[in-house]
Amino acid sequence: MSRIKYYYDAKTCKYERYKRSKWDILLNGLGFLSLASILATVFIIGFNLYFDSPKELMLKRENKEMKLYLELLEEEVGKMNEMLADLQQRDDNLYRIIFESEPIAPEIRKAGIGGTDRYKDIKEKGLNQEKLIVSIHSKIDAVKRKMYVQSKSYDEVTELALRKEEYWASVPAIQPILNENLNLLASGFGMRVHPILKVRKLHTGVDFAAPKGTPIYATGDGIVKTAKTVFGGYGKYIEIDHGFGFVTRYAHMNDFKVRRGQRVKRGDQIGTVGNTGSSTAPHVHYEVIKDDKFVNPVQYFFKGLTPEEYDKILELASRENQSLS
């Protein structure tokens, strides 16, 4: 119950009851409301400074979880980089060495992408974790670039592997005639006495003595480049282009079993032994030409021979005797 107020009236010399006007009541009410509002505002501000609302607590928890997720993502990107570095190391130091190919230059593997404004859109959003997000994007872009380079490298290595298989099939790796007892090699590569001129002269191939009609075989996969007959010299002869810089020549043949332009496989019969051209006895003069230079054919007789048999072939080929052509 509100207290009753009195005032002294000088005219009546009495205490009269104080009666508040509506204006006084209004002012008092407004004053009370203002004070209450100020106190409530101060209380709310103070409470918010020291205590979070449920919504703020939820947002802070979500932000904390998002930051943890981003940090874990950055860690995973780092692990991917390490795995990719291991693949690159194997690629450069194993696969490419096996296939005799140059490693990929480091500046190509580490080539950057984009420019200084690449992450401008992210920076303009004013995100709380801007640095972390930009860092992750930058690392992911680097991994993507390295993966692209590595995938192109594997495409190249795959092609090299296929070419290597083709290469080994094309190398002239067998003897041109069946020589089971290793007794048909009559003259080797190098300086030999010419059977007609009787002077020492470079013998550009090896001679295998065999009866007329003995089958002659292609020593590697390739395409018949030449199948022709000349008077004197090689007589009837065939040249096979094996690719990879290899060409083989089979001279003094009796007849042909293939034609020019025909593709042959190692071991296919291409003709028979003869005694045509400048030949002193039935035999096949066999040459290997690598990158336009005559090389010793015996160096390539590694298929179908044991180490002991190969040593015997080398010994027979090294004897300085008279050639048959």
C-alpha positions as CSV (number, residue, x, y, z in Angstrom):
1,M,0.0,0.0,0.0
2,S,1.5,3.4,-1.0
3,R,2.4,5.9,1.7
4,I,0.0,8.9,2.0
5,K,1.7,12.2,1.7
6,Y,0.7,15.6,3.4
7,Y,1.8,19.2,2.9
8,Y,1.2,22.3,5.1
9,D,-1.2,24.8,3.6
10,A,-0.2,28.3,4.8
11,K,-3.6,29.8,3.9
12,T,-5.6,27.4,5.9
13,C,-2.8,26.8,8.5
14,K,-3.6,23.1,8.1
15,Y,-1.9,20.0,6.8
16,E,-3.6,19.0,3.6
17,R,-3.5,15.6,1.9
18,Y,-1.2,15.7,-1.1
19,K,-3.0,14.7,-4.2
20,R,-0.7,13.6,-7.2
21,S,-1.7,14.8,-10.6
22,K,-1.8,12.5,-13.7
23,W,1.4,14.2,-15.0
24,D,3.2,13.3,-11.8
25,I,2.0,9.7,-12.1
26,L,3.2,9.6,-15.7
27,L,6.6,11.1,-14.9
28,N,7.1,8.7,-12.0
29,G,6.1,5.7,-14.2
30,L,8.4,6.8,-17.0
31,G,11.2,7.2,-14.6
32,F,10.7,3.8,-13.1
33,L,10.5,2.2,-16.6
34,S,13.7,4.0,-17.6
35,L,15.6,2.9,-14.6
36,A,14.3,-0.7,-15.0
37,S,15.3,-0.7,-18.7
38,I,18.8,0.6,-17.9
39,L,19.2,-2.0,-15.2
40,A,17.9,-4.8,-17.5
41,T,20.3,-3.7,-20.3
42,V,23.3,-3.6,-18.0
43,F,22.3,-7.0,-16.6
44,I,21.9,-8.5,-20.1
45,I,25.2,-7.1,-21.3
46,G,27.0,-8.3,-18.2
47,F,25.3,-11.8,-18.6
48,N,26.3,-12.0,-22.2
49,L,29.9,-11.0,-21.4
50,Y,30.3,-13.9,-19.1
51,F,27.7,-16.5,-20.3
52,D,26.8,-17.8,-23.8
53,S,23.3,-18.2,-25.1
54,P,22.3,-21.7,-26.2
55,K,22.5,-20.6,-29.8
56,E,26.0,-19.2,-29.3
57,L,27.1,-22.3,-27.5
58,M,25.8,-24.4,-30.5
59,L,27.6,-22.2,-33.0
60,K,30.8,-22.2,-31.1
61,R,30.7,-26.0,-30.9
62,E,30.1,-26.2,-34.6
63,N,33.0,-23.8,-35.3
64,K,35.3,-25.9,-33.1
65,E,34.2,-29.1,-34.9
66,M,34.7,-27.4,-38.3
67,K,38.2,-26.2,-37.4
68,L,39.1,-29.7,-36.1
69,Y,37.7,-31.2,-39.4
70,L,39.8,-28.7,-41.5
71,E,42.9,-29.6,-39.5
72,L,42.3,-33.3,-40.0
73,L,41.7,-32.6,-43.7
74,E,45.0,-30.7,-43.9
75,E,46.7,-33.6,-42.3
76,E,45.2,-36.1,-44.8
77,V,46.3,-33.9,-47.7
78,G,49.8,-34.0,-46.2
79,K,49.7,-37.8,-46.1
80,M,48.6,-37.9,-49.7
81,N,51.6,-35.7,-50.6
82,E,53.9,-38.2,-48.9
83,M,52.3,-41.1,-50.8
84,L,52.6,-39.2,-54.1
85,A,56.3,-38.4,-53.3
86,D,56.9,-42.2,-52.9
87,L,55.3,-42.9,-56.3
88,Q,57.4,-40.2,-57.9
89,Q,60.5,-41.6,-56.4
90,R,59.7,-45.1,-57.7
91,D,58.8,-43.7,-61.1
92,D,62.1,-41.8,-61.5
93,N,64.5,-44.3,-59.8
94,L,62.9,-47.6,-60.8
95,Y,60.5,-47.7,-63.7
96,R,62.2,-45.1,-65.8
97,I,65.6,-46.7,-65.2
98,I,64.3,-50.1,-66.2
99,F,62.9,-48.7,-69.5
100,E,66.0,-46.4,-70.0
101,S,64.1,-43.2,-69.9
102,E,65.1,-39.8,-68.4
103,P,63.4,-39.0,-65.0
104,I,60.8,-36.1,-65.0
105,A,62.5,-32.8,-64.2
106,P,61.7,-31.6,-60.7
107,E,60.6,-28.2,-62.0
108,I,57.9,-29.9,-64.0
109,R,56.7,-32.0,-61.0
110,K,56.6,-28.9,-58.8
111,A,55.2,-26.5,-61.3
112,G,52.7,-24.2,-59.7
113,I,49.2,-23.3,-60.9
114,G,47.1,-20.2,-60.8
115,G,48.3,-16.8,-59.6
116,T,48.2,-14.5,-56.6
117,D,44.4,-14.0,-57.0
118,R,43.6,-17.7,-57.3
119,Y,41.9,-17.7,-53.8
120,K,40.5,-14.1,-54.0
121,D,36.9,-15.3,-53.7
122,I,37.7,-17.1,-50.4
123,K,39.6,-14.1,-49.0
124,E,36.8,-11.7,-49.8
125,K,34.3,-13.7,-47.7
126,G,36.1,-12.8,-44.5
127,L,36.0,-16.3,-43.1
128,N,37.2,-16.9,-39.5
129,Q,39.4,-19.8,-40.7
130,E,40.5,-18.1,-43.9
131,K,44.2,-18.9,-43.6
132,L,43.5,-22.6,-42.9
133,I,41.0,-22.9,-45.7
134,V,43.3,-21.2,-48.2
135,S,46.2,-23.4,-47.1
136,I,44.2,-26.6,-47.6
137,H,43.0,-25.4,-51.1
138,S,46.6,-24.6,-52.0
139,K,47.8,-28.0,-50.9
140,I,45.0,-29.8,-52.7
141,D,45.7,-27.9,-55.9
142,A,49.4,-28.9,-55.6
143,V,48.4,-32.6,-55.1
144,K,46.1,-32.4,-58.1
145,R,48.9,-31.0,-60.2
146,K,51.3,-33.6,-59.1
147,M,48.8,-36.4,-59.7
148,Y,48.2,-35.1,-63.2
149,V,51.9,-35.1,-64.0
150,Q,52.3,-38.6,-62.4
151,S,49.3,-40.0,-64.4
152,K,50.9,-38.7,-67.7
153,S,54.2,-40.2,-66.6
154,Y,52.5,-43.6,-66.0
155,D,51.0,-43.4,-69.5
156,E,54.4,-42.8,-70.9
157,V,55.9,-45.7,-68.8
158,T,53.1,-48.0,-70.0
159,E,53.9,-47.1,-73.6
160,L,57.6,-47.7,-72.9
161,A,56.8,-51.1,-71.5
162,L,54.8,-52.0,-74.6
163,R,57.7,-50.7,-76.7
164,K,60.2,-52.7,-74.6
165,E,58.3,-55.9,-75.3
166,E,58.3,-55.1,-79.0
167,Y,62.0,-54.2,-78.7
168,W,63.0,-57.6,-77.3
169,A,61.0,-59.4,-79.9
170,S,62.7,-57.4,-82.6
171,V,66.3,-57.8,-81.5
172,P,68.1,-60.4,-83.7
173,A,68.7,-62.8,-80.9
174,I,69.1,-66.2,-82.5
175,Q,71.4,-67.8,-85.0
176,P,70.0,-67.7,-88.6
177,I,70.3,-71.5,-89.1
178,L,69.8,-74.5,-86.8
179,N,73.2,-75.1,-85.2
180,E,72.6,-77.6,-82.4
181,N,76.1,-78.9,-82.3
182,L,77.6,-75.4,-82.6
183,N,79.9,-76.6,-85.4
184,L,78.5,-74.6,-88.4
185,L,80.0,-71.2,-87.6
186,A,82.9,-71.1,-90.2
187,S,84.1,-67.5,-89.9
188,G,83.5,-64.7,-87.5
189,F,83.3,-60.9,-87.6
190,G,86.4,-58.8,-88.0
191,M,89.6,-58.8,-90.1
192,R,89.7,-62.1,-92.1
193,V,91.4,-63.4,-95.2
194,H,89.2,-62.9,-98.2
195,P,88.7,-66.2,-100.0
196,I,89.0,-64.7,-103.5
197,L,91.3,-61.7,-103.0
198,K,93.5,-63.5,-100.5
199,V,94.1,-60.3,-98.5
200,R,93.0,-59.4,-95.0
201,K,89.8,-57.5,-95.2
202,L,87.0,-56.5,-92.8
203,H,84.5,-59.4,-92.7
204,T,81.2,-57.5,-91.9
205,G,79.3,-60.5,-90.7
206,V,79.6,-64.2,-89.8
207,D,79.5,-67.3,-92.0
208,F,77.5,-70.4,-91.3
209,A,78.5,-73.3,-93.5
210,A,75.6,-75.7,-94.2
211,P,74.4,-77.9,-97.1
212,K,72.5,-76.3,-99.9
213,G,68.8,-76.0,-99.1
214,T,69.2,-75.8,-95.3
215,P,66.5,-73.5,-93.9
216,I,67.4,-69.9,-93.0
217,Y,65.3,-68.2,-90.3
218,A,64.6,-64.6,-89.4
219,T,66.5,-63.8,-86.2
220,G,64.0,-61.2,-84.9
221,D,60.6,-59.7,-85.7
222,G,60.5,-57.3,-88.6
223,I,59.6,-56.4,-92.1
224,V,61.4,-57.7,-95.2
225,K,63.1,-54.6,-96.6
226,T,64.9,-56.3,-99.5
227,A,64.7,-59.6,-101.3
228,K,66.8,-59.4,-104.5
229,T,69.4,-61.1,-106.6
230,V,72.7,-59.6,-107.8
231,F,75.5,-61.1,-109.8
232,G,78.6,-61.4,-107.6
233,G,78.7,-59.9,-104.1
234,Y,75.8,-61.0,-101.9
235,G,74.1,-63.0,-104.7
236,K,70.6,-63.8,-103.6
237,Y,70.1,-61.9,-100.3
238,I,67.4,-60.6,-98.0
239,E,67.4,-57.6,-95.6
240,I,65.0,-57.4,-92.7
241,D,64.2,-54.1,-90.9
242,H,63.6,-54.9,-87.3
243,G,63.0,-51.3,-86.1
244,F,64.9,-49.8,-83.2
245,G,67.9,-49.2,-85.5
246,F,68.4,-53.0,-86.3
247,V,68.7,-54.4,-89.8
248,T,69.8,-58.0,-90.6
249,R,71.2,-59.3,-93.9
250,Y,71.2,-62.9,-95.2
251,A,73.4,-63.4,-98.2
252,H,74.3,-66.1,-100.8
253,M,70.8,-67.8,-100.5
254,N,69.5,-70.4,-102.8
255,D,65.9,-69.2,-102.8
256,F,63.4,-67.0,-101.0
257,K,60.4,-68.0,-98.8
258,V,59.2,-64.4,-98.3
259,R,58.7,-61.3,-100.3
260,R,59.5,-57.7,-99.9
261,G,57.2,-55.8,-97.5
262,Q,56.2,-59.0,-95.7
263,R,56.1,-59.0,-91.9
264,V,58.0,-61.9,-90.3
265,K,58.4,-63.2,-86.7
266,R,61.6,-64.5,-85.1
267,G,62.0,-68.1,-86.2
268,D,60.0,-67.8,-89.5
269,Q,61.8,-69.4,-92.4
270,I,62.8,-66.8,-95.0
271,G,64.8,-68.9,-97.4
272,T,67.4,-71.6,-97.8
273,V,71.2,-71.8,-97.9
274,G,72.9,-71.4,-101.3
275,N,76.1,-70.7,-103.0
276,T,75.2,-67.6,-105.0
277,G,77.3,-64.4,-105.6
278,S,80.9,-64.2,-104.5
279,S,80.7,-67.5,-102.5
280,T,83.3,-70.3,-102.4
281,A,81.0,-72.9,-100.7
282,P,77.3,-73.3,-99.6
283,H,76.8,-71.1,-96.6
284,V,74.8,-68.1,-95.3
285,H,76.7,-64.8,-94.7
286,Y,74.8,-63.1,-91.9
287,E,75.2,-59.5,-90.9
288,V,73.7,-57.3,-88.2
289,I,73.6,-53.5,-88.8
290,K,72.8,-51.3,-85.8
291,D,72.2,-47.6,-86.4
292,D,73.8,-47.9,-89.9
293,K,77.0,-49.5,-88.5
294,F,78.1,-53.2,-88.8
295,V,78.3,-54.9,-85.5
296,N,79.4,-58.4,-84.4
297,P,76.2,-60.6,-84.8
298,V,77.6,-63.0,-82.1
299,Q,76.9,-60.3,-79.5
300,Y,73.2,-60.9,-80.0
301,F,73.2,-64.7,-79.9
302,F,71.8,-64.7,-76.3
303,K,68.6,-66.6,-76.9
304,G,68.5,-70.4,-76.9
305,L,72.1,-70.8,-75.7
306,T,73.5,-71.7,-72.3
307,P,76.4,-69.7,-71.0
308,E,78.8,-72.5,-71.9
309,E,77.4,-72.7,-75.4
310,Y,77.7,-69.0,-75.8
311,D,81.3,-69.0,-74.7
312,K,82.0,-71.7,-77.3
313,I,80.4,-69.6,-80.1
314,L,82.5,-66.6,-79.0
315,E,85.6,-68.7,-79.2
316,L,84.8,-70.0,-82.7
317,A,83.9,-66.6,-83.9
318,S,87.2,-65.1,-82.7
319,R,89.4,-67.4,-84.8
320,E,91.2,-65.5,-87.6
321,N,90.6,-67.8,-90.5
322,Q,89.5,-67.4,-94.1
323,S,86.0,-66.3,-94.7
324,L,83.7,-68.0,-97.2
325,S,82.7,-64.8,-98.9
